[in-house]
Amino acid sequence: MDVLTVNRLELLNFMNGSAGSGHHTAMTAFIGEPLAVGLILHYLTRQNKQPEFISWKVTPGTNRGSRLDAWIADGAGTLYQTEIKMWAGNAIGGLRVKADADAATLLAGGQKQWARLWNSESGQLIADTVSKVLKRMDVPKGYVADDVEPLLCLWWPVNPTDEPGPWFRLPVTRTDEQPFDSLNVFSLTHYLMGLEEDTIDLRMPVVLNRLEWLGRLLSPPGQHWTDVFHARNRIYGDAEVSIIAPSADETDL
């Protein structure tokens, strides 16, 4: 199986703290969406479902128009047209989450972040970058439109309600352009913080394939880059890592 083991606490520290500053954009491009899909599948499996990733091609069926990130079937009759936003907690506008943040602090911070995305008066998402998840996409073969529900997956801790999450189902106002009555919201930070395991195994074949390409690009013929890396560390010792101070625009939690 195309499974990789993820260090849960290191991932949270990397995305929500100052660890690895300067590398977040590159790392998010490298693992972001496949990681999010892996976590969605992990969550749904723990809900006693048999989820399946269907496709990365989520379009309205035309050459123009909004695109989403993934089709995911939950194995119980629902097909999610999924938009993923891996906005890091340590990015501008993000929410820096401390490892010892209590439930009340997380709830307040999550509600604050959600208010940046949601218009409570109209019952609609505010920004086009996320509201496109409510537009009808061209359904893949083997499914019908009635199977489809929109899913907005965010790295941010968000709390559309007073519930702790990580999965929320909200009513939305139906329009001609956005023909859904409800929206599913999944917070990756809330999910990871709610787990107890130090590591979790995720289905991430795309990341595994990218790692294999790195192995071919960053090593001599016949050697894998991980072997080269460990050999260099044994000779030169660990490289010194420069930590960039967080931006004044970041929000601490």
Rosetta silent file (secondary structure, phi, psi, omega in degrees, C-alpha in Angstrom):
SEQUENCE: MDVLTVNRLELLNFMNGSAGSGHHTAMTAFIGEPLAVGLILHYLTRQNKQPEFISWKVTPGTNRGSRLDAWIADGAGTLYQTEIKMWAGNAIGGLRVKADADAATLLAGGQKQWARLWNSESGQLIADTVSKVLKRMDVPKGYVADDVEPLLCLWWPVNPTDEPGPWFRLPVTRTDEQPFDSLNVFSLTHYLMGLEEDTIDLRMPVVLNRLEWLGRLLSPPGQHWTDVFHARNRIYGDAEVSIIAPSADETDL
SCORE:     score description
SCORE:     0.000 S_00000001
   1 L     0.000  148.866 -179.123    0.000    0.000    0.000 S_00000001
   2 L   -84.257   70.512 -174.738    1.151    3.573   -0.688 S_00000001
   3 E  -112.800  137.414  173.294    1.306    4.482    3.002 S_00000001
   4 E  -122.741  146.227  178.361    3.663    6.909    4.721 S_00000001
   5 E   -90.618  128.295 -177.157    4.102    7.409    8.462 S_00000001
   6 E  -109.803  131.015  174.774    3.531   10.977    9.634 S_00000001
   7 E   -80.810  105.724 -171.192    4.968   12.399   12.858 S_00000001
   8 H   -60.647  -48.864 -176.252    1.868   14.098   14.246 S_00000001
   9 H   -70.034  -37.760  177.499    3.512   16.503   16.700 S_00000001
  10 H   -64.009  -39.044  178.459    6.302   17.500   14.309 S_00000001
  11 H   -63.731  -44.781  178.829    3.712   18.273   11.645 S_00000001
  12 H   -62.415  -43.092  179.097    1.702   20.446   14.045 S_00000001
  13 H   -65.207  -38.779 -179.124    4.834   22.281   15.167 S_00000001
  14 H   -65.796  -44.624 -174.732    5.982   22.805   11.596 S_00000001
  15 H   -83.141  -27.632 -173.833    2.664   24.196   10.360 S_00000001
  16 H  -113.243   -7.630 -179.423    1.570   26.120   13.460 S_00000001
  17 L  -119.185 -158.527 -176.982    4.837   27.170   15.100 S_00000001
  18 L   -95.837   -5.414  179.731    8.155   28.656   14.098 S_00000001
  19 L   -61.186  133.405  176.715    9.888   25.360   13.288 S_00000001
  20 L    74.312   20.646 -179.396   11.009   25.263    9.678 S_00000001
  21 L   -54.659  137.478 -178.780   10.333   28.943    9.022 S_00000001
  22 L    96.408  -11.771 -177.308   11.032   29.837    5.419 S_00000001
  23 L  -113.535   -1.342 -170.626   10.158   26.371    4.107 S_00000001
  24 H   -66.279  -41.445 -178.800    6.393   26.275    4.572 S_00000001
  25 H   -62.437  -45.031 -179.550    5.366   27.378    1.090 S_00000001
  26 H   -65.920  -43.444 -178.661    7.658   24.849   -0.559 S_00000001
  27 H   -68.810  -35.594  177.524    6.677   22.019    1.772 S_00000001
  28 H   -64.903  -39.500  176.488    2.980   22.778    1.396 S_00000001
  29 H   -63.979  -34.111 -175.387    3.360   22.588   -2.374 S_00000001
  30 H   -76.438  -45.082 -173.456    5.183   19.277   -1.988 S_00000001
  31 H  -120.904   -8.058 -166.120    2.894   17.445    0.450 S_00000001
  32 H   -53.724  -65.644 -175.049   -0.080   19.737    1.167 S_00000001
  33 H   -66.934  -42.441  175.120   -3.060   18.449   -0.792 S_00000001
  34 H   -61.247  -36.125  176.729   -2.080   14.749   -0.683 S_00000001
  35 H   -62.985  -45.745  179.951   -1.553   15.108    3.083 S_00000001
  36 H   -60.737  -44.699  178.513   -5.001   16.673    3.478 S_00000001
  37 H   -62.354  -42.347  177.497   -6.639   13.887    1.459 S_00000001
  38 H   -58.663  -39.206  179.233   -4.778   11.298    3.536 S_00000001
  39 H   -71.805  -36.431  175.244   -6.095   12.882    6.728 S_00000001
  40 H   -61.906  -45.765  178.765   -9.659   13.020    5.388 S_00000001
  41 H   -62.363  -40.006  178.586   -9.465    9.301    4.554 S_00000001
  42 H   -61.402  -46.128  179.628   -7.985    8.608    8.005 S_00000001
  43 H   -62.620  -49.358 -177.197  -10.829   10.480    9.710 S_00000001
  44 H   -63.480  -35.664  176.571  -13.591    8.834    7.660 S_00000001
  45 H   -61.347  -39.074  179.365  -12.101    5.394    8.294 S_00000001
  46 H   -73.527  -10.032  172.900  -12.307    6.083   12.030 S_00000001
  47 L   -94.170   19.903  178.236  -15.991    6.892   11.509 S_00000001
  48 L    63.586   32.878  174.562  -16.447    3.241   10.456 S_00000001
  49 L  -110.571  170.620  179.053  -16.620    4.103    6.777 S_00000001
  50 L  -120.406   73.717 -173.210  -14.640    2.755    3.844 S_00000001
  51 L   -72.857  161.555 -179.649  -13.545    5.949    2.067 S_00000001
  52 E  -148.256  132.962  170.630  -11.793    6.110   -1.263 S_00000001
  53 E   -74.282  132.263 -176.213   -9.927    8.814   -3.124 S_00000001
  54 E  -103.496  -50.688 -174.181  -11.496    9.090   -6.592 S_00000001
  55 E  -166.757  152.620  170.872   -9.720   11.800   -8.585 S_00000001
  56 L   -88.504   -9.293 -176.853   -7.722   15.042   -8.518 S_00000001
  57 L   -91.498  104.348 -179.888   -9.739   16.313  -11.502 S_00000001
  58 E  -128.646   97.732 -175.169  -12.648   18.379  -10.165 S_00000001
  59 L  -131.098  165.524  175.824  -13.968   20.764  -12.811 S_00000001
  60 L   -78.369    3.508 -179.984  -17.326   22.157  -13.932 S_00000001
  61 L    88.378   12.009  179.102  -16.901   20.198  -17.164 S_00000001
  62 L  -129.517  167.845  178.482  -15.786   23.238  -19.158 S_00000001
  63 L   -74.479  -18.879  177.882  -12.449   24.796  -20.065 S_00000001
  64 L  -115.331  168.322  177.113  -13.283   27.785  -17.900 S_00000001
  65 L   106.717  173.362 -176.426  -14.613   28.163  -14.416 S_00000001
  66 L   -69.608  146.663  173.293  -13.598   27.219  -10.909 S_00000001
  67 L  -118.491  147.417  173.243  -11.651   24.072  -10.136 S_00000001
  68 E  -111.060 -169.204 -168.902  -11.526   22.190   -6.854 S_00000001
  69 L  -105.757  -33.755 -173.624   -8.922   19.784   -5.501 S_00000001
  70 E  -160.301  148.939  166.127  -10.282   16.268   -5.029 S_00000001
  71 E  -101.954  128.414  179.062  -13.192   13.871   -5.287 S_00000001
  72 E  -132.828  124.534  175.875  -13.494   11.661   -2.195 S_00000001
  73 E   -96.264  138.641 -177.473  -16.132    8.956   -1.666 S_00000001
  74 L   -89.472   -3.084  179.877  -16.984    8.047    1.915 S_00000001
  75 L    78.491    3.102 -179.099  -18.033    4.489    1.049 S_00000001
  76 L  -127.553   20.839  174.680  -21.491    5.125    2.468 S_00000001
  77 L   104.132   -1.162  179.786  -23.146    6.854   -0.479 S_00000001
  78 L  -112.482  136.679  176.375  -21.680   10.354   -0.295 S_00000001
  79 E  -116.534  121.143 -176.810  -19.206   11.844   -2.756 S_00000001
  80 E   -97.126  122.201  167.701  -17.364   14.945   -1.565 S_00000001
  81 E   -87.489  116.017 -160.897  -16.277   17.627   -4.006 S_00000001
  82 E  -115.281  129.990  171.111  -13.395   18.927   -1.942 S_00000001
  83 E  -110.304  130.575 -175.490  -11.561   22.224   -1.710 S_00000001
  84 E  -115.396  130.279  174.454   -8.335   22.175    0.328 S_00000001
  85 E  -126.599  108.535 -178.999   -6.651   25.200    1.889 S_00000001
  86 L   -94.764   45.229  177.815   -3.361   24.437    3.631 S_00000001
  87 L   -66.515  116.808 -175.347   -2.966   27.957    5.008 S_00000001
  88 L   -70.937  151.985  177.436   -0.359   27.540    7.731 S_00000001
  89 L   -66.902  -24.322 -178.865   -0.916   28.817   11.227 S_00000001
  90 L   -97.027    8.580  175.667    2.376   30.705   11.062 S_00000001
  91 L   -85.735  169.208  176.943    1.562   32.449    7.772 S_00000001
  92 L   -58.717  126.956 -178.177    0.192   35.972    7.513 S_00000001
  93 L    85.334   -3.128 -179.143   -3.355   35.871    8.854 S_00000001
  94 L   -81.484 -178.122 -177.986   -2.810   32.445   10.368 S_00000001
  95 E  -125.671  108.243 -178.852   -3.325   31.286   13.920 S_00000001
  96 E   -77.208  113.724 -173.256   -0.217   30.145   15.782 S_00000001
  97 L  -101.163  120.818  177.145   -1.402   27.309   18.004 S_00000001
  98 L   -78.784  148.508 -176.049    0.603   26.432   21.103 S_00000001
  99 L   -61.706  -27.719 -177.383    0.894   22.761   21.997 S_00000001
 100 L  -102.685   17.987  178.600   -0.654   23.365   25.436 S_00000001
 101 L   -61.972  131.882 -178.702   -3.578   25.520   24.238 S_00000001
 102 L   -83.301  172.740 -173.993   -6.697   24.569   26.194 S_00000001
 103 H   -62.090  -39.789 -178.543  -10.109   23.816   24.695 S_00000001
 104 H   -66.225  -39.761  179.252  -11.582   27.248   25.485 S_00000001
 105 H   -67.644  -40.991  178.028   -8.655   29.057   23.857 S_00000001
 106 H   -63.648  -41.100  179.822   -8.850   26.816   20.776 S_00000001
 107 H   -63.154  -45.723 -179.988  -12.588   27.399   20.486 S_00000001
 108 H   -62.767  -43.743  178.959  -12.212   31.190   20.667 S_00000001
 109 H   -66.298  -39.796  179.293   -9.408   31.162   18.118 S_00000001
 110 H   -65.747  -36.911  177.294  -11.292   28.809   15.816 S_00000001
 111 H   -68.632  -36.396  177.707  -14.397   30.995   15.895 S_00000001
 112 H   -64.333  -43.343  179.263  -12.283   34.047   15.113 S_00000001
 113 H   -66.714  -39.915 -179.796  -10.737   32.343   12.077 S_00000001
 114 H   -64.834  -34.909  179.722  -14.111   31.107   10.843 S_00000001
 115 H   -62.757  -20.977  177.898  -15.542   34.631   11.040 S_00000001
 116 L   -76.222  -16.404 -175.237  -12.963   35.641    8.416 S_00000001
 117 L  -111.023  -16.289 -166.831  -14.521   33.168    5.970 S_00000001
 118 E  -124.940  133.414  173.749  -18.239   33.204    6.767 S_00000001
 119 E   -99.123  104.185 -174.693  -21.019   35.782    6.437 S_00000001
 120 L   -68.205  -25.195 -179.520  -23.496   34.811    9.136 S_00000001
 121 L   -73.602  -42.228 -178.353  -26.180   37.165    7.792 S_00000001
 122 L   -89.930  -15.084 -176.816  -26.232   35.727    4.271 S_00000001
 123 L    67.722   37.815 -176.653  -25.339   32.181    5.285 S_00000001
 124 E  -138.962  155.731  171.495  -22.575   32.081    2.689 S_00000001
 125 E   -69.664  146.529 -174.134  -18.812   31.885    2.470 S_00000001
 126 L   -85.007  -53.648 -170.794  -17.207   35.280    1.898 S_00000001
 127 L   -85.261  140.592  178.122  -14.089   34.741   -0.199 S_00000001
 128 H   -60.687  -29.611 -177.538  -14.175   33.391   -3.754 S_00000001
 129 H   -63.781  -23.316  177.204  -11.166   31.221   -2.933 S_00000001
 130 H  -113.809  -29.854 -177.062  -13.365   29.102   -0.668 S_00000001
 131 H   -66.479  -19.116  178.893  -16.932   29.824   -1.829 S_00000001
 132 H   -62.198  -19.054  179.084  -16.203   28.015   -5.118 S_00000001
 133 H   -63.794  -19.642 -179.278  -16.611   24.741   -3.194 S_00000001
 134 H   -90.468    0.322  176.122  -20.368   25.405   -3.325 S_00000001
 135 L   -85.964  145.120 -176.789  -20.461   25.512   -7.123 S_00000001
 136 L   -71.097  128.724  176.895  -21.638   22.386   -8.934 S_00000001
 137 L  -104.219  161.470  179.592  -18.821   20.312  -10.415 S_00000001
 138 L   -73.485  118.292 -172.426  -18.993   17.715  -13.178 S_00000001
 139 L   -73.330  134.781  178.666  -19.631   14.402  -11.429 S_00000001
 140 L   -66.011  160.390 -179.009  -17.209   11.545  -12.204 S_00000001
 141 L   -59.514  140.972  179.617  -18.458    8.389  -13.911 S_00000001
 142 L    95.165   -4.232 -179.784  -20.306    5.999  -11.664 S_00000001
 143 L  -129.151  162.538  176.804  -21.850    8.730   -9.534 S_00000001
 144 L  -123.847  162.527 -174.832  -24.856   11.041   -9.781 S_00000001
 145 H   -59.079  -32.192 -178.552  -25.338   14.649   -8.690 S_00000001
 146 H   -67.687  -16.112  178.222  -27.531   13.613   -5.747 S_00000001
 147 H   -78.680  -16.222 -164.862  -24.530   11.808   -4.220 S_00000001
 148 E   -88.280  136.622  169.046  -22.458   15.001   -4.034 S_00000001
 149 E  -132.227  144.761  177.218  -21.796   17.187   -1.007 S_00000001
 150 E   -78.707  141.739  177.708  -19.292   20.067   -0.769 S_00000001
 151 E  -132.373  120.695  174.806  -16.364   19.680    1.629 S_00000001
 152 E  -103.080  114.873 -177.902  -14.088   22.541    2.660 S_00000001
 153 E  -107.023  121.621 -175.632  -10.898   21.197    4.220 S_00000001
 154 E  -123.452  139.898  170.597   -8.764   23.742    6.099 S_00000001
 155 L   -68.245  -39.572 -178.598   -5.471   23.455    7.929 S_00000001
 156 L   -49.178  147.609  162.560   -6.627   26.288   10.202 S_00000001
 157 L   -74.511  118.607  177.972   -8.433   25.463   13.432 S_00000001
 158 L  -128.695  147.720  178.907  -11.944   26.700   12.679 S_00000001
 159 L  -135.785   90.304  175.885  -15.133   26.482   14.718 S_00000001
 160 L   -65.297  -21.477  178.837  -18.304   27.382   12.835 S_00000001
 161 L  -129.725 -174.723  177.225  -20.247   26.289   15.962 S_00000001
 162 L   -80.505   -3.386  178.790  -19.559   25.863   19.680 S_00000001
 163 L   -75.260  151.992 -177.619  -18.651   22.219   19.052 S_00000001
 164 L   -74.815  -16.450 -178.792  -14.949   21.271   19.175 S_00000001
 165 L    87.503 -162.804   16.613  -14.957   19.622   15.750 S_00000001
 166 L   -91.183   -7.804 -174.737  -13.037   18.585   13.744 S_00000001
 167 E  -111.123  131.252  179.987  -15.905   17.951   11.278 S_00000001
 168 E  -127.265  146.574  174.116  -18.832   20.344   10.936 S_00000001
 169 E  -125.110  118.342 -171.776  -21.949   20.251    8.760 S_00000001
 170 E  -119.058  144.818  170.196  -23.554   23.645    8.222 S_00000001
 171 E   -73.894  142.721  176.339  -26.689   24.872    6.472 S_00000001
 172 L  -130.127  157.923  179.340  -25.978   27.277    3.612 S_00000001
 173 L   -82.057  121.529 -179.298  -28.191   29.534    1.542 S_00000001
 174 L   -74.731  138.247  174.451  -28.895   27.999   -1.846 S_00000001
 175 L  -134.186  174.974  178.412  -28.458   30.183   -4.937 S_00000001
 176 L   -61.872  -38.453 -178.969  -28.495   29.584   -8.697 S_00000001
 177 L   -82.433  -23.855 -176.542  -24.686   29.449   -8.718 S_00000001
 178 L  -127.055   85.662 -168.352  -24.385   27.527   -5.459 S_00000001
 179 L   -86.830   30.898  179.652  -27.079   24.827   -5.479 S_00000001
 180 L  -109.902  149.403  178.608  -26.260   23.145   -2.147 S_00000001
 181 L   -96.447  -13.935 -176.633  -28.187   23.309    1.113 S_00000001
 182 E  -145.127  160.119 -179.851  -25.300   22.288    3.352 S_00000001
 183 E  -135.434  131.603  172.683  -21.520   22.525    3.630 S_00000001
 184 E   -94.146  136.691  179.135  -19.087   20.144    5.323 S_00000001
 185 E  -127.734  130.567 -179.063  -16.041   21.736    6.985 S_00000001
 186 E  -127.077  123.115  179.544  -13.033   19.743    8.216 S_00000001
 187 E  -100.189  116.901 -178.717  -10.240   21.274   10.312 S_00000001
 188 H   -68.986  -39.230  178.442   -6.952   19.393   10.019 S_00000001
 189 H   -62.152  -45.700  178.292   -5.404   21.121   13.040 S_00000001
 190 H   -60.391  -41.874 -178.186   -8.366   20.202   15.236 S_00000001
 191 H   -64.590  -48.328 -178.503   -8.239   16.615   14.028 S_00000001
 192 H   -64.335  -38.276  179.783   -4.511   16.184   14.599 S_00000001
 193 H   -70.004  -22.398  179.116   -4.655   17.844   18.021 S_00000001
 194 H   -84.538  -11.485  178.643   -7.450   15.490   19.030 S_00000001
 195 L   -82.705  159.422 -179.825   -5.430   12.359   18.270 S_00000001
 196 L  -109.429  -20.905 -176.402   -3.231   10.703   20.872 S_00000001
 197 L   -68.106  146.667  174.030   -0.813    8.730   18.689 S_00000001
 198 L   -72.042  -35.543  179.375    2.695   10.067   18.116 S_00000001
 199 E  -131.426  153.747  174.992    2.584    8.868   14.512 S_00000001
 200 E  -134.951  146.820  178.603   -0.187    8.033   12.064 S_00000001
 201 E   -97.081  124.867 -176.760   -0.104    6.076    8.815 S_00000001
 202 E  -123.042  144.557  174.684   -1.656    7.895    5.857 S_00000001
 203 E   -79.278  109.390 -178.307   -2.372    6.865    2.292 S_00000001
 204 L  -140.901   66.694 -177.539   -0.276    9.321    0.266 S_00000001
 205 H   -62.240  -31.929 -179.812    0.812    7.716   -3.035 S_00000001
 206 H   -66.269  -43.279  178.979    1.479   11.093   -4.668 S_00000001
 207 H   -65.161  -40.902  178.578    3.939   12.103   -1.933 S_00000001
 208 H   -60.664  -41.709  178.010    5.624    8.706   -2.120 S_00000001
 209 H   -64.598  -39.158  178.464    6.044    9.146   -5.862 S_00000001
 210 H   -67.019  -37.547  176.783    7.507   12.627   -5.367 S_00000001
 211 H   -63.972  -38.300  177.807    9.949   11.290   -2.794 S_00000001
 212 H   -65.132  -36.710  176.652   11.091    8.657   -5.256 S_00000001
 213 H   -66.059  -39.391  175.002   11.703   11.387   -7.818 S_00000001
 214 H   -59.191  -40.009  178.843   13.760   13.287   -5.258 S_00000001
 215 H   -60.817  -33.595  179.288   15.755   10.134   -4.757 S_00000001
 216 H   -79.322  -32.907 -175.332   16.562   10.030   -8.442 S_00000001
 217 H   -83.056  -28.259 -171.031   17.324   13.740   -8.754 S_00000001
 218 L  -113.739   29.024  178.512   19.463   14.238   -5.633 S_00000001
 219 L  -150.586  156.244  175.969   21.756   11.230   -5.598 S_00000001
 220 L   -64.452  160.428  177.171   24.429    9.552   -7.734 S_00000001
 221 L   -55.825  134.615  177.619   23.331    6.660   -9.970 S_00000001
 222 L    87.064   -6.027  178.190   22.630    3.560   -7.945 S_00000001
 223 L  -121.508  150.385  176.206   22.205    5.402   -4.644 S_00000001
 224 L   -96.766  147.363 -174.384   19.144    6.816   -2.942 S_00000001
 225 H   -62.027  -28.496  178.735   19.262   10.371   -1.609 S_00000001
 226 H   -66.409  -36.438  176.708   18.418    9.232    1.937 S_00000001
 227 H   -65.566  -40.906  178.817   21.562    7.103    1.992 S_00000001
 228 H   -63.820  -42.930 -178.956   23.599   10.071    0.744 S_00000001
 229 H   -61.158  -48.175 -178.997   22.051   12.364    3.380 S_00000001
 230 H   -65.612  -36.312  178.450   22.813   10.014    6.268 S_00000001
 231 H   -64.773  -41.239  179.353   26.360    9.482    5.012 S_00000001
 232 H   -65.803  -38.317  178.574   26.975   13.251    4.856 S_00000001
 233 H   -63.791  -37.283  179.394   25.593   13.679    8.388 S_00000001
 234 H   -65.693  -31.000 -178.382   27.994   11.054    9.702 S_00000001
 235 H   -84.733  -47.323 -170.948   30.926   12.955    8.139 S_00000001
 236 H  -103.073  -12.368 -175.599   29.957   16.596    8.704 S_00000001
 237 L    83.987  171.983 -178.871   27.453   16.425   11.554 S_00000001
 238 L   -65.907  138.041  177.174   23.990   17.951   11.589 S_00000001
 239 L   -71.796  146.979  178.007   23.600   21.149    9.598 S_00000001
 240 L   -78.975  133.542 -177.026   22.732   24.292   11.536 S_00000001
 241 L  -104.847  130.036  178.505   19.178   25.458   10.871 S_00000001
 242 L   -91.090  123.010  179.383   18.326   29.158   10.741 S_00000001
 243 L   -98.709  122.689  179.977   14.995   30.012   12.339 S_00000001
 244 L   -85.877  134.865 -179.672   13.310   33.107   10.953 S_00000001
 245 L   -62.560  142.397  179.824   11.421   35.210   13.472 S_00000001
 246 L   -63.264  151.027 -179.761    7.614   35.099   13.060 S_00000001
 247 L   -70.486  149.834  177.632    5.923   37.936   11.261 S_00000001
 248 L   -66.792  -17.036 -179.342    4.216   40.673   13.260 S_00000001
 249 L   -82.013   -8.919 -179.191    1.089   39.905   11.222 S_00000001
 250 L   -74.731  153.494  178.899    0.775   36.430   12.730 S_00000001
 251 E  -108.489  123.434  178.284   -1.792   35.786   15.450 S_00000001
 252 E   -85.908  147.346  176.505   -0.657   33.890   18.543 S_00000001
 253 L  -134.332    0.000    0.000   -2.924   31.442   20.294 S_00000001
